Amino acid sequence: MTPPRKILIVGGGTAGWMAALHMQHLWGDRDMEITLIESARIGTVGVGEGTTPLIKEFFDRLGIPESEWMPECAATYKCGIAFPDWSTVEGHETYFHPFFSEQDRAHVSHFWDNCNLRRDGFDIPAHPDDYFVSTAMVRQNRCPIAQTPGVPNAVYGYHFDAALMGQYFRKKAIELGVHHVEDTIERVQLSEDGRIAAVETEQHGALEADFFVDCTGFRGLLIREALGEEMRSMRDYMFNDGAIAIPTPHEEGQALSSETVSKALSHGWCWHIPLVTRMGNGYVFSTDYISHDEAEAEFREYLGARAEGREAHRLYWKPGRLDNHWQKNCLAVGLSQGFLEPLEALMINVIQSTIESFTHCFEQGGFSNQQQETFNQNVNLFIDGIRDYLQLHYKLNTRTDSQYWIDTRENPHMSDHLRTILEAWDSNADFDRVLFDHINQQIYPRTSWYCMLAGMGRFPEASKHAMRVPVRHQQRAAAASQQQAMDFWPHQEYLQQIYAAKA
Ligand SMILES: Cc1cc2nc3c(=O)[nH]c(=O)nc-3n(C[C@H](O)[C@H](O)[C@H](O)COP(=O)(O)OP(=O)(O)OC[C@H]3O[C@@H](n4cnc5c(N)ncnc54)[C@H](O)[C@@H]3O)c2cc1C
């Protein structure tokens, strides 16, 4: 297959505009035409406000400074995610999953060592919250930008308003030279060899291209409806398929946090995402156990007066993924390629990785069937790796307050990879060796696995006495991370500076 010259991106949600920006930036000065079509009638999904550190590379590559885009998107910094109430194990009722930073190198091996001693039954402190600078920064309401000269910034992601980000991406992509069409596609035309030839629109007639990027959201207008690619269900692994989003105003006098909170509720979990203008909140659950009406009632009661009069946005999906994200002359990006659930806020990461691997193939001259197959296998490996890590949260929960939590914990469906990891942790196996042996199936690094397993208190009864040295290591790490955190700006103060720079 020859590399495309005319690319039509269908869909103007986060996926479509990210694809447009990335491709235009990379190929805009070549003989290549990139157009994005979106429907004014069919809205975007309107959620997706938490990210991972990968997105920083996206902005950096485009040369867009934080002082430009963050104020336009009500964005805040993100140091990681707190997980309250997933575990009932004493001392482990909450834990923080930090983004791992250079500053953590000095203490992380003590964390691993202490976890392994604790696995072995020693009465050793092995809670992740003591060991990482990001955790300490969140506790001190700081952000990951260093104020002390010579100290590097910590690793971080962002929170942003999805609607404002959509508008910003659109403005930026058009400035860069992406052609923009507002219209609704009625039909997809296939050529004799089964490739997409054109899309028929309501007002602009047939739009032809030699390559199409399907960013039409859950519907998958091109990849699924026209090319017949099927969604592989992940329902056996991931039970959640519904959400209610209710944004609320900030509470008076509350400092702006740099963490996402993912708190367990009766039949799922809820996110709290701090933006400059408001809190983003949403309850994610399984409709097999609770209806949208029941979930909304529970969530409103939990949010209290803040949610009064606030509109709820209902979302539905079927957890799954495609097998072929790139099929013939069409690449699916975003919700059209599948969605598991929002825990750990990974979808924008999947979007970015998919686009970047695709353009990388192109740069390598890789439009052969073999390259396409490898690409699809890699995307699947990536998504399945995410699925395993997400499912582990449910496998480790110790709640007994609803059948939902019992069933997600006792769910016998899990990949061999996840089963191996869990069994290794629970046994006296060399856990690091097992992680290393399965490195290709892992999206998350060693520290993340340790953080979740230790954070949720997945340890045997302590049957052996405490040892002085590991206790001292934990105390030193806790004191050092609290001290190191002071090298970083208070979150609110730093945001005020960059927001003022924009004004
Ligand atoms: C509850 C929930 C919470 C989430 N939270 C996070 C999070 O914290 N972090 C994260 O990374 N991700 C999150 N996600 C995922 C994230 O929202 C999406 O990945 C992201 O918004 C991208 O969506 P999209 O662009 O693929 O689709 P959409 O936003 O649905 O956009 C689809 C586009 O296709 C266009 N379109 C559709 N049909 C036609 C047609 N016939 N003609 C023309 N145009 C058409 C529409 O106009 C629209 O522009 C969450 C998802 C859900 C459901």
The ligand as an SDF file (V2000), in Angstrom:
LIG
                    3D

 53 58  0  0  0  0  0  0  0  0999 V2000
  -17.2920    8.1540   31.6200 C   0  0  0  0  0  0  0  0  0  0  0  0
  -16.0410    8.3970   30.8500 C   0  0  0  0  0  0  0  0  0  0  0  0
  -14.9590    9.0220   31.4750 C   0  0  0  0  0  0  0  0  0  0  0  0
  -13.7580    9.1960   30.7760 C   0  0  0  0  0  0  0  0  0  0  0  0
  -12.6840    9.7410   31.4160 N   0  0  0  0  0  0  0  0  0  0  0  0
  -11.4840    9.7850   30.7760 C   0  0  0  0  0  0  0  0  0  0  0  0
  -10.3330   10.3100   31.4100 C   0  0  0  0  0  0  0  0  0  0  0  0
  -10.3770   10.7710   32.5500 O   0  0  0  0  0  0  0  0  0  0  0  0
   -9.1720   10.3020   30.7180 N   0  0  0  0  0  0  0  0  0  0  0  0
   -9.0810    9.8220   29.4520 C   0  0  0  0  0  0  0  0  0  0  0  0
   -7.9820    9.7930   28.8900 O   0  0  0  0  0  0  0  0  0  0  0  0
  -10.1780    9.3940   28.8020 N   0  0  0  0  0  0  0  0  0  0  0  0
  -11.3650    9.3620   29.4210 C   0  0  0  0  0  0  0  0  0  0  0  0
  -12.4720    8.9230   28.7550 N   0  0  0  0  0  0  0  0  0  0  0  0
  -12.3750    8.6560   27.3210 C   0  0  0  0  0  0  0  0  0  0  0  0
  -12.4370   10.0010   26.5570 C   0  0  0  0  0  0  0  0  0  0  0  0
  -13.6060   10.6920   26.8910 O   0  0  0  0  0  0  0  0  0  0  0  0
  -12.4190    9.7580   25.0650 C   0  0  0  0  0  0  0  0  0  0  0  0
  -11.4220    8.8640   24.7410 O   0  0  0  0  0  0  0  0  0  0  0  0
  -12.1330   11.0340   24.3250 C   0  0  0  0  0  0  0  0  0  0  0  0
  -13.0480   12.0160   24.6770 O   0  0  0  0  0  0  0  0  0  0  0  0
  -12.1460   10.8110   22.8360 C   0  0  0  0  0  0  0  0  0  0  0  0
  -13.4190   10.6340   22.3440 O   0  0  0  0  0  0  0  0  0  0  0  0
  -13.5460   10.4920   20.7770 P   0  0  0  0  0  0  0  0  0  0  0  0
  -12.9400   11.6930   20.1560 O   0  0  0  0  0  0  0  0  0  0  0  0
  -13.0560    9.1720   20.3640 O   0  0  0  0  0  0  0  0  0  0  0  0
  -15.1280   10.4680   20.5180 O   0  0  0  0  0  0  0  0  0  0  0  0
  -16.2470   11.6390   20.6590 P   0  0  0  0  0  0  0  0  0  0  0  0
  -15.8990   12.6450   21.6810 O   0  0  0  0  0  0  0  0  0  0  0  0
  -17.5460   10.9040   20.8510 O   0  0  0  0  0  0  0  0  0  0  0  0
  -16.2730   12.3460   19.2470 O   0  0  0  0  0  0  0  0  0  0  0  0
  -16.9130   11.7870   18.1360 C   0  0  0  0  0  0  0  0  0  0  0  0
  -16.8880   12.7890   16.9790 C   0  0  0  0  0  0  0  0  0  0  0  0
  -17.3520   12.1360   15.8100 O   0  0  0  0  0  0  0  0  0  0  0  0
  -18.2420   12.9920   15.1040 C   0  0  0  0  0  0  0  0  0  0  0  0
  -19.1770   12.1900   14.3300 N   0  0  0  0  0  0  0  0  0  0  0  0
  -19.8400   11.0740   14.7480 C   0  0  0  0  0  0  0  0  0  0  0  0
  -20.6590   10.6490   13.7530 N   0  0  0  0  0  0  0  0  0  0  0  0
  -20.4870   11.4900   12.7010 C   0  0  0  0  0  0  0  0  0  0  0  0
  -21.0680   11.5970   11.4040 C   0  0  0  0  0  0  0  0  0  0  0  0
  -21.9990   10.7500   10.9670 N   0  0  0  0  0  0  0  0  0  0  0  0
  -20.6750   12.6180   10.6090 N   0  0  0  0  0  0  0  0  0  0  0  0
  -19.7280   13.5130   11.0300 C   0  0  0  0  0  0  0  0  0  0  0  0
  -19.1510   13.4610   12.2470 N   0  0  0  0  0  0  0  0  0  0  0  0
  -19.5430   12.4690   13.0610 C   0  0  0  0  0  0  0  0  0  0  0  0
  -18.9370   13.8000   16.1870 C   0  0  0  0  0  0  0  0  0  0  0  0
  -19.4610   15.0120   15.6930 O   0  0  0  0  0  0  0  0  0  0  0  0
  -17.7660   14.0190   17.1700 C   0  0  0  0  0  0  0  0  0  0  0  0
  -17.0680   15.1750   16.7730 O   0  0  0  0  0  0  0  0  0  0  0  0
  -13.6790    8.7770   29.4200 C   0  0  0  0  0  0  0  0  0  0  0  0
  -14.7810    8.2070   28.7900 C   0  0  0  0  0  0  0  0  0  0  0  0
  -15.9460    8.0040   29.4850 C   0  0  0  0  0  0  0  0  0  0  0  0
  -17.1090    7.3770   28.7910 C   0  0  0  0  0  0  0  0  0  0  0  0
  1  2  1  0
  2  3  1  0
  2 52  2  0
  3  4  2  0
  4  5  1  0
  4 50  1  0
  5  6  2  0
  6  7  1  0
  6 13  1  0
  7  8  2  0
  7  9  1  0
  9 10  1  0
 10 11  2  0
 10 12  1  0
 12 13  2  0
 13 14  1  0
 14 15  1  0
 14 50  1  0
 15 16  1  0
 16 17  1  0
 16 18  1  0
 18 19  1  0
 18 20  1  0
 20 21  1  0
 20 22  1  0
 22 23  1  0
 23 24  1  0
 24 25  2  0
 24 26  1  0
 24 27  1  0
 27 28  1  0
 28 29  2  0
 28 30  1  0
 28 31  1  0
 31 32  1  0
 32 33  1  0
 33 34  1  0
 33 48  1  0
 34 35  1  0
 35 36  1  0
 35 46  1  0
 36 37  1  0
 36 45  1  0
 37 38  2  0
 38 39  1  0
 39 40  1  0
 39 45  2  0
 40 41  1  0
 40 42  2  0
 42 43  1  0
 43 44  2  0
 44 45  1  0
 46 47  1  0
 46 48  1  0
 48 49  1  0
 50 51  2  0
 51 52  1  0
 52 53  1  0
M  END
$$$$
